[in-house]
Amino acid sequence: MILLYFIYESITFLAIQQYLFSGWMILVVLTVSFSLANAHDEVHYSQRFGFELLVPGVGNLLRKNFIVGLATIITLIIIHFMYMFRILPLETALLLTFSISTLSFLSLFIRTQKKADR
């Protein structure tokens, strides 16, 4: 995802940037719909981490943490829009994306207790 910003920065033609963004949005929609369809508590770590690296926030969707996962994805989409229309500078957009992606990835390591385990 951070590489997407560098691609945006190297292309100065706004129409190409919008095509790249729409392609990324299609990838997000497909990944989120797959994650919602296959969400359950016993998803393997490797599957969660793989999807989390592809689209940050999807690993939480697979763990049935829907609000956290969707909030992460929507926040990253807003950052993309703000950078694409030059509201945010590249450095700020990269820092925000990296920090949100890292926090989302690290949140997968936190175990949640089930009601039966208490």
ABEGO torsion letter per residue (X at the ends): XAAAAAAAAABABAAAAAAAAAAAAAAAAAAAAAAAAABBAABBAAAAAAAAAABBGAAAAAAGBAAAAAAAAAAAAAAAAAAAAGABBAAAAAAAAAAAAAAAAAAAABBBBBAAAX
